[in-house]
């Protein structure tokens, strides 16, 4: 089934204990689309300024990513993010950010994309996520991401969005911040009461937990990779593989959701093994399936 993503396209500068990557390709829609393309065709909606140095047709060459929704806005500048990681690299430190084109109006969803059945609203201002959702014609399953900035400063707009989506994907700290509850299982229950039928809470190197529409909890450890170079984009790749798999089977049911979470987990583990898209862009679907099999084996006892 059709899968649409709307989110950021960025020029990133990232520093980790393993090196520095300057002015590299980043952004939530980029990582999401690369991961999702292993499973399903992707309809891409995003905006850059006329200073963008990347040719996305080359980035996604050979992949079923429809860039009809990419807008190059004259006179605007592309979103930029500069971040660094230290220690166990569990959390990014934002050293500088320039919203640029992301502080302007959202991109227009092309008419041929408006019937999309599976939709991911990547992290941006919740009012913009709502405006993008308003352009669609009755999607089957909508998931969204958010961040601490919107939780702190746009709580009411975020809650309006949550009342209209099927799934919310966020990290452990964001879940606790939004609910003011430290216990993650209870936090998931409170988040579900705000609207989304499915809650997925990422715990970084400690894995992920989810709560589905029938009240079933699921917990999965992270894939035990030892080759971590750059965690940037891991959460977006997780969401991309998850939504790509769900779109491929056409059913966001509990069993399929668990498999989707597992695919998201192992795909994210590939992203973190290189800077920007270097690691994940060079692998095949068979490599992802192999990691899924290895993750299953870690759960046998």
VEXBATOR-154167 format. One record per residue (C-alpha): x, y, z. Coordinates in Angstrom, 2 decimals, decimal comma, always signed. Example, Ala and Ser with C-alpha at 12.3 -4.5 7.8 and 13.67 -1.06 7.14 Angstrom:
<recs>
{c1->+12,30	c2->-4,50	c3->+7,80}
{c1->+13,67	c2->-1,06	c3->+7,14}
</recs>
This chain:
<recs>
{c1->+0,00	c2->+0,00	c3->+0,00}
{c1->+1,05	c2->+3,63	c3->-0,48}
{c1->+3,38	c2->+5,17	c3->+2,11}
{c1->+3,92	c2->+8,92	c3->+2,46}
{c1->+6,50	c2->+10,68	c3->+4,60}
{c1->+6,86	c2->+14,36	c3->+5,27}
{c1->+9,76	c2->+15,71	c3->+7,26}
{c1->+13,04	c2->+17,57	c3->+7,24}
{c1->+15,92	c2->+17,53	c3->+4,78}
{c1->+19,07	c2->+18,88	c3->+6,35}
{c1->+22,70	c2->+19,80	c3->+5,99}
{c1->+24,33	c2->+18,23	c3->+9,05}
{c1->+27,68	c2->+18,52	c3->+10,74}
{c1->+28,20	c2->+15,67	c3->+13,20}
{c1->+31,04	c2->+14,98	c3->+15,62}
{c1->+31,43	c2->+11,69	c3->+17,51}
{c1->+34,35	c2->+10,00	c3->+19,27}
{c1->+34,99	c2->+8,27	c3->+15,91}
{c1->+35,33	c2->+11,34	c3->+13,71}
{c1->+33,57	c2->+14,31	c3->+12,18}
{c1->+31,31	c2->+14,58	c3->+9,13}
{c1->+30,82	c2->+18,13	c3->+7,86}
{c1->+27,95	c2->+19,35	c3->+5,69}
{c1->+26,59	c2->+15,86	c3->+5,14}
{c1->+23,06	c2->+14,89	c3->+4,15}
{c1->+20,62	c2->+14,51	c3->+7,03}
{c1->+17,03	c2->+15,13	c3->+8,03}
{c1->+14,18	c2->+12,96	c3->+9,22}
{c1->+12,59	c2->+12,44	c3->+5,80}
{c1->+15,93	c2->+11,34	c3->+4,35}
{c1->+16,68	c2->+8,62	c3->+6,91}
{c1->+13,05	c2->+7,51	c3->+6,97}
{c1->+12,84	c2->+7,16	c3->+3,19}
{c1->+16,11	c2->+5,28	c3->+2,86}
{c1->+15,01	c2->+2,74	c3->+5,48}
{c1->+11,42	c2->+2,46	c3->+4,24}
{c1->+12,55	c2->+1,88	c3->+0,65}
{c1->+13,81	c2->-1,60	c3->+1,58}
{c1->+10,19	c2->-2,61	c3->+2,18}
{c1->+7,80	c2->-0,38	c3->+0,25}
{c1->+7,59	c2->+2,42	c3->-2,34}
{c1->+7,83	c2->+5,82	c3->-0,67}
{c1->+6,11	c2->+9,10	c3->-1,47}
{c1->+8,44	c2->+11,87	c3->-0,32}
{c1->+7,26	c2->+15,34	c3->+0,74}
{c1->+9,78	c2->+17,92	c3->+1,92}
{c1->+11,29	c2->+21,32	c3->+1,24}
{c1->+14,81	c2->+22,69	c3->+0,83}
{c1->+16,24	c2->+26,07	c3->-0,04}
{c1->+17,93	c2->+26,84	c3->-3,32}
{c1->+21,28	c2->+26,45	c3->-1,53}
{c1->+20,81	c2->+22,68	c3->-1,07}
{c1->+23,98	c2->+20,94	c3->-2,34}
{c1->+22,48	c2->+17,46	c3->-2,59}
{c1->+20,91	c2->+15,81	c3->-5,62}
{c1->+18,26	c2->+13,58	c3->-4,06}
{c1->+17,57	c2->+11,82	c3->-7,34}
{c1->+21,10	c2->+10,45	c3->-7,11}
{c1->+20,81	c2->+9,73	c3->-3,39}
{c1->+17,77	c2->+7,53	c3->-3,99}
{c1->+18,82	c2->+6,16	c3->-7,38}
{c1->+17,63	c2->+2,58	c3->-7,79}
{c1->+15,13	c2->+2,92	c3->-4,96}
{c1->+11,37	c2->+3,37	c3->-5,27}
{c1->+11,23	c2->+6,85	c3->-3,74}
{c1->+8,93	c2->+9,27	c3->-5,56}
{c1->+10,34	c2->+12,78	c3->-5,15}
{c1->+7,37	c2->+14,57	c3->-6,73}
{c1->+6,70	c2->+16,19	c3->-3,36}
{c1->+10,17	c2->+17,72	c3->-3,06}
{c1->+10,02	c2->+21,52	c3->-3,19}
{c1->+13,10	c2->+23,65	c3->-3,85}
{c1->+12,13	c2->+27,06	c3->-2,52}
{c1->+13,82	c2->+30,05	c3->-4,23}
{c1->+15,35	c2->+32,58	c3->-1,87}
{c1->+15,21	c2->+30,23	c3->+1,13}
{c1->+17,96	c2->+28,36	c3->+2,93}
{c1->+18,04	c2->+24,67	c3->+3,77}
{c1->+17,68	c2->+23,46	c3->+7,37}
{c1->+21,05	c2->+23,03	c3->+9,10}
{c1->+21,95	c2->+21,07	c3->+12,23}
{c1->+25,27	c2->+20,76	c3->+14,04}
{c1->+25,50	c2->+18,15	c3->+16,76}
{c1->+27,93	c2->+16,06	c3->+18,76}
{c1->+28,00	c2->+12,86	c3->+20,78}
{c1->+30,15	c2->+11,94	c3->+23,75}
{c1->+30,68	c2->+8,91	c3->+25,97}
{c1->+28,27	c2->+6,12	c3->+25,10}
{c1->+26,67	c2->+8,38	c3->+22,45}
{c1->+23,22	c2->+7,77	c3->+23,90}
{c1->+22,17	c2->+11,39	c3->+23,43}
{c1->+22,93	c2->+14,04	c3->+20,84}
{c1->+24,06	c2->+17,49	c3->+21,93}
{c1->+22,75	c2->+20,20	c3->+19,62}
{c1->+25,59	c2->+22,64	c3->+19,11}
{c1->+23,81	c2->+24,83	c3->+16,55}
{c1->+20,59	c2->+24,76	c3->+14,57}
{c1->+19,28	c2->+26,93	c3->+11,76}
{c1->+15,62	c2->+26,19	c3->+11,00}
{c1->+15,70	c2->+28,29	c3->+7,82}
{c1->+13,07	c2->+26,87	c3->+5,43}
{c1->+11,51	c2->+24,79	c3->+8,24}
{c1->+10,39	c2->+28,02	c3->+9,90}
{c1->+8,32	c2->+28,87	c3->+6,82}
{c1->+5,07	c2->+27,39	c3->+5,51}
{c1->+4,98	c2->+23,62	c3->+5,06}
{c1->+5,34	c2->+22,03	c3->+1,63}
{c1->+2,26	c2->+21,22	c3->-0,44}
{c1->+1,28	c2->+17,56	c3->-0,72}
{c1->+0,91	c2->+16,78	c3->-4,45}
{c1->-2,59	c2->+15,82	c3->-5,54}
{c1->-1,41	c2->+12,34	c3->-6,58}
{c1->-0,10	c2->+11,73	c3->-3,03}
{c1->-3,25	c2->+12,76	c3->-1,16}
{c1->-4,79	c2->+9,29	c3->-1,23}
{c1->-1,83	c2->+7,78	c3->+0,68}
{c1->-2,94	c2->+5,03	c3->+3,05}
{c1->+0,07	c2->+4,88	c3->+5,39}
{c1->+1,51	c2->+8,22	c3->+6,53}
{c1->+4,42	c2->+9,25	c3->+8,72}
{c1->+4,57	c2->+12,80	c3->+10,05}
{c1->+8,22	c2->+13,19	c3->+11,00}
{c1->+9,31	c2->+15,54	c3->+13,74}
{c1->+8,39	c2->+19,18	c3->+13,19}
{c1->+6,09	c2->+21,78	c3->+14,77}
{c1->+2,80	c2->+19,99	c3->+15,60}
{c1->+0,72	c2->+22,71	c3->+13,92}
{c1->+2,63	c2->+22,04	c3->+10,68}
{c1->+2,05	c2->+18,30	c3->+11,11}
{c1->-1,69	c2->+19,02	c3->+11,42}
{c1->-1,64	c2->+21,22	c3->+8,31}
{c1->+0,02	c2->+18,44	c3->+6,34}
{c1->-2,46	c2->+15,88	c3->+7,66}
{c1->-5,33	c2->+18,15	c3->+6,61}
{c1->-4,18	c2->+17,82	c3->+2,97}
{c1->-4,76	c2->+14,04	c3->+2,93}
{c1->-7,88	c2->+12,06	c3->+2,05}
{c1->-8,66	c2->+9,62	c3->+4,83}
{c1->-5,40	c2->+7,71	c3->+5,41}
{c1->-5,63	c2->+4,22	c3->+6,89}
{c1->-2,79	c2->+4,52	c3->+9,42}
{c1->-0,99	c2->+7,69	c3->+10,53}
{c1->+2,08	c2->+7,71	c3->+12,76}
{c1->+3,94	c2->+10,76	c3->+14,07}
{c1->+7,17	c2->+11,67	c3->+15,82}
{c1->+7,84	c2->+14,60	c3->+18,15}
{c1->+10,59	c2->+16,05	c3->+20,36}
{c1->+11,14	c2->+17,72	c3->+23,74}
{c1->+10,95	c2->+21,24	c3->+22,28}
{c1->+7,33	c2->+20,77	c3->+21,18}
{c1->+6,42	c2->+18,91	c3->+24,37}
{c1->+7,66	c2->+21,84	c3->+26,45}
{c1->+6,38	c2->+24,73	c3->+24,36}
{c1->+3,54	c2->+23,43	c3->+22,14}
{c1->+1,78	c2->+20,98	c3->+24,43}
{c1->-1,77	c2->+21,86	c3->+23,42}
{c1->-1,01	c2->+21,72	c3->+19,68}
{c1->+0,73	c2->+18,39	c3->+20,19}
{c1->-2,29	c2->+17,00	c3->+22,02}
{c1->-4,53	c2->+18,12	c3->+19,13}
{c1->-2,29	c2->+16,17	c3->+16,79}
{c1->-2,33	c2->+13,12	c3->+19,06}
{c1->-6,11	c2->+13,01	c3->+18,92}
{c1->-5,91	c2->+12,53	c3->+15,14}
{c1->-3,17	c2->+9,94	c3->+14,72}
{c1->-3,03	c2->+6,16	c3->+15,09}
{c1->+0,51	c2->+5,82	c3->+16,45}
{c1->+2,99	c2->+7,98	c3->+18,33}
{c1->+6,70	c2->+7,17	c3->+18,22}
{c1->+8,90	c2->+8,91	c3->+20,78}
{c1->+11,87	c2->+8,25	c3->+23,02}
{c1->+11,97	c2->+7,43	c3->+26,71}
{c1->+12,74	c2->+10,96	c3->+27,88}
{c1->+10,00	c2->+12,47	c3->+25,75}
{c1->+7,44	c2->+9,96	c3->+27,05}
{c1->+8,29	c2->+10,82	c3->+30,63}
{c1->+8,25	c2->+14,56	c3->+29,88}
{c1->+4,85	c2->+14,48	c3->+28,21}
{c1->+3,15	c2->+12,36	c3->+30,89}
{c1->+5,22	c2->+13,40	c3->+33,92}
{c1->+5,35	c2->+9,67	c3->+34,73}
{c1->+8,69	c2->+7,88	c3->+35,24}
{c1->+7,41	c2->+4,32	c3->+34,85}
{c1->+7,36	c2->+3,64	c3->+31,10}
{c1->+4,50	c2->+1,13	c3->+31,07}
{c1->+2,26	c2->+3,59	c3->+32,91}
{c1->+3,48	c2->+6,42	c3->+30,69}
{c1->+2,47	c2->+4,39	c3->+27,61}
{c1->-1,02	c2->+3,92	c3->+29,04}
{c1->-1,38	c2->+7,65	c3->+29,69}
{c1->-0,15	c2->+8,49	c3->+26,20}
{c1->-2,69	c2->+6,12	c3->+24,70}
{c1->-5,45	c2->+7,92	c3->+26,59}
{c1->-4,44	c2->+11,09	c3->+24,70}
{c1->-5,56	c2->+9,55	c3->+21,42}
{c1->-3,07	c2->+7,27	c3->+19,63}
{c1->-4,05	c2->+3,60	c3->+19,52}
{c1->-0,40	c2->+2,54	c3->+19,35}
{c1->+2,44	c2->+3,90	c3->+21,50}
{c1->+6,05	c2->+3,06	c3->+20,67}
{c1->+8,74	c2->+4,20	c3->+23,11}
{c1->+12,38	c2->+3,96	c3->+22,02}
{c1->+14,95	c2->+3,30	c3->+24,74}
{c1->+18,12	c2->+3,62	c3->+22,67}
{c1->+20,60	c2->+0,85	c3->+23,42}
{c1->+18,04	c2->-0,68	c3->+25,79}
{c1->+15,55	c2->-1,46	c3->+23,04}
{c1->+11,91	c2->-0,50	c3->+22,66}
{c1->+8,51	c2->-1,07	c3->+24,24}
{c1->+5,10	c2->-0,70	c3->+22,63}
{c1->+1,45	c2->-0,72	c3->+23,60}
{c1->-1,04	c2->-1,69	c3->+20,89}
{c1->-4,71	c2->-0,81	c3->+20,38}
{c1->-5,83	c2->-3,94	c3->+22,27}
{c1->-3,84	c2->-3,12	c3->+25,38}
{c1->-1,00	c2->-5,56	c3->+24,66}
{c1->+2,51	c2->-4,59	c3->+25,73}
{c1->+5,57	c2->-5,69	c3->+23,74}
{c1->+9,24	c2->-5,33	c3->+24,68}
{c1->+12,24	c2->-5,91	c3->+22,41}
{c1->+15,96	c2->-5,45	c3->+23,11}
{c1->+18,22	c2->-3,53	c3->+20,79}
{c1->+20,27	c2->-5,40	c3->+18,21}
{c1->+23,69	c2->-6,00	c3->+19,88}
{c1->+25,89	c2->-4,09	c3->+17,46}
{c1->+29,37	c2->-3,17	c3->+18,65}
{c1->+30,24	c2->-0,91	c3->+15,72}
{c1->+28,59	c2->+2,39	c3->+16,65}
{c1->+30,03	c2->+5,41	c3->+14,81}
{c1->+27,15	c2->+7,90	c3->+14,45}
{c1->+23,67	c2->+7,50	c3->+16,02}
{c1->+22,18	c2->+10,36	c3->+13,97}
{c1->+19,06	c2->+9,29	c3->+12,11}
{c1->+18,64	c2->+5,98	c3->+13,92}
{c1->+15,18	c2->+6,89	c3->+15,23}
{c1->+14,01	c2->+8,05	c3->+11,81}
{c1->+15,35	c2->+4,88	c3->+10,19}
{c1->+13,57	c2->+2,84	c3->+12,86}
{c1->+10,30	c2->+4,56	c3->+11,94}
{c1->+11,01	c2->+4,16	c3->+8,21}
{c1->+11,55	c2->+0,41	c3->+8,37}
{c1->+8,57	c2->+0,01	c3->+10,71}
{c1->+6,18	c2->+1,95	c3->+8,48}
{c1->+7,66	c2->+0,49	c3->+5,30}
{c1->+6,99	c2->-3,03	c3->+6,52}
{c1->+3,44	c2->-2,19	c3->+7,66}
{c1->+2,70	c2->-0,61	c3->+4,26}
{c1->+4,08	c2->-3,70	c3->+2,52}
{c1->+1,67	c2->-6,03	c3->+4,35}
{c1->-1,15	c2->-3,47	c3->+4,41}
{c1->-2,20	c2->-4,31	c3->+7,95}
{c1->-1,19	c2->-2,49	c3->+11,15}
{c1->-2,40	c2->-5,45	c3->+13,26}
{c1->-0,67	c2->-6,53	c3->+16,48}
{c1->+1,36	c2->-9,39	c3->+14,99}
{c1->+2,53	c2->-7,37	c3->+12,02}
{c1->+3,31	c2->-4,44	c3->+14,32}
{c1->+5,69	c2->-6,57	c3->+16,38}
{c1->+7,52	c2->-7,71	c3->+13,26}
{c1->+7,62	c2->-4,09	c3->+12,05}
{c1->+9,22	c2->-2,99	c3->+15,34}
{c1->+11,83	c2->-5,72	c3->+14,97}
{c1->+12,61	c2->-4,62	c3->+11,41}
{c1->+12,89	c2->-1,04	c3->+12,65}
{c1->+15,30	c2->-2,14	c3->+15,35}
{c1->+17,71	c2->-3,99	c3->+13,06}
{c1->+17,58	c2->-1,34	c3->+10,31}
{c1->+18,46	c2->+1,36	c3->+12,84}
{c1->+21,39	c2->-0,78	c3->+13,97}
{c1->+22,82	c2->-0,53	c3->+10,45}
{c1->+22,45	c2->+3,26	c3->+10,25}
{c1->+24,57	c2->+3,85	c3->+13,35}
{c1->+27,55	c2->+1,97	c3->+11,86}
{c1->+28,51	c2->+4,90	c3->+9,61}
{c1->+28,14	c2->+8,66	c3->+9,23}
{c1->+25,05	c2->+9,99	c3->+7,44}
{c1->+23,66	c2->+7,35	c3->+5,04}
{c1->+27,01	c2->+5,67	c3->+4,32}
{c1->+26,29	c2->+2,42	c3->+6,15}
{c1->+22,61	c2->+1,84	c3->+5,44}
{c1->+22,77	c2->+2,90	c3->+1,78}
{c1->+25,36	c2->+0,22	c3->+1,04}
{c1->+23,45	c2->-2,81	c3->+2,38}
{c1->+20,76	c2->-5,02	c3->+0,87}
{c1->+17,41	c2->-6,22	c3->+2,15}
{c1->+19,01	c2->-9,63	c3->+2,71}
{c1->+21,43	c2->-8,05	c3->+5,20}
{c1->+18,47	c2->-6,62	c3->+7,12}
{c1->+16,72	c2->-10,01	c3->+7,11}
{c1->+19,92	c2->-11,65	c3->+8,35}
{c1->+20,04	c2->-9,27	c3->+11,33}
{c1->+16,39	c2->-9,96	c3->+12,04}
{c1->+17,19	c2->-13,68	c3->+12,23}
{c1->+20,12	c2->-12,98	c3->+14,53}
{c1->+17,93	c2->-10,81	c3->+16,78}
{c1->+15,40	c2->-13,66	c3->+17,00}
{c1->+18,18	c2->-16,02	c3->+18,11}
{c1->+19,15	c2->-13,68	c3->+20,96}
{c1->+15,61	c2->-14,09	c3->+22,33}
{c1->+15,69	c2->-17,90	c3->+22,41}
{c1->+16,12	c2->-19,59	c3->+25,79}
</recs>
